[in-house]
């Protein structure tokens, strides 16, 4: 059974760096074809893809946010970490992590974590 | 970036009646490997999105067969043969042929 769970601060101040952790179970990030992605959703708005990390440590980022994003993995802890620098109120959103399998994309999602950016 | 355009923005459906959502992409989603990388997700109120359909028409495990996907190239459709109360939420299409992955703006389905 594949599960994912996001954790991190619920409130950050403008200009601060956000660090979110996705802790997962039921799969290994060492397995060929597997990956973990981050997607966010501002309140009442549509989904926006942020980043994707693959089993071979290949990393892909949304071009519009690439300069502010870093995605890393700790295979031994079954965790993927996303950092977002220079947070702004427009970055207020629910942040989701999701599983990428071989032949599947985002079939499993975490419950999401709402991050508010406010001074 | 590939732009995904969904219509309608919202839909109010009588239970038991069919529903249809359109998704158009700004570029063809047909890959040279022969696959078309178009996905459908449903986000029920207060929940994360759930995968309904992969690669245009492949229902994900456990998805009722009243959901079906069709289309090719740049034009795609999600159909619900008989809408049930549990189908309410926002439906999103997404493409993965080209990064960045992009989602449609969503179609909200409500029950009359």
Interface residues (C-beta under 8 A of the other chain):
Chain A: X37 X46 X47 X48 X49 X52 X60 X62 X63 X64 X96 X98 X103 X104 X105 X106 X107 X109 X110 X111 X112
Chain B: X1 X39 X41 X43 X47 X48 X49 X50 X51 X54 X60 X92 X94 X96 X99 X100 X101 X102 X103 X104 X105 X106
